[in-house]
Amino acid sequence: MRTVTKSEAVQDFAAVLESATQEPVRIQQEGKDLIVVSATEFEEAQRLLHKKRIRALQRVRLRAAADANANGFTEKMLSDLLAK
C-alpha cells in the first residue's frame, strides 16, 4: 500500500487517484488517516463484509435454536406465539 502525506496528496491528487486504481493509497493526516481505493476494491470489501455478517447471524440463529430446543420450545409453540 502506497502511503503519502496529506500535503503530498493535495499537491498531486491526480497521481493519488491513478495509484488508487492499482492499490489502496493511505493518506496520512493528523488524527485520522484516509484510505483511497478503487470502486472495485470497495465493492469487493463490502461483499466480503456482508458475507461475514450473514455467517455471524446464522451462528446466532443456530445457537438460539439449540437453546430453545434444549429448553423444550417447539415449532408448534413458535407458531402459536407468532399467531397471536
Secondary structure as GFF3:
##gff-version 3
##sequence-region A 1 84
A	DSSP	beta_strand	2	5	.	.	.	ID=ss1
A	DSSP	alpha_helix	6	11	.	.	.	ID=ss2
A	DSSP	alpha_helix	13	20	.	.	.	ID=ss3
A	DSSP	beta_strand	25	28	.	.	.	ID=ss4
A	DSSP	beta_strand	34	36	.	.	.	ID=ss5
A	DSSP	alpha_helix	39	70	.	.	.	ID=ss6
A	DSSP	alpha_helix	75	83	.	.	.	ID=ss7
###
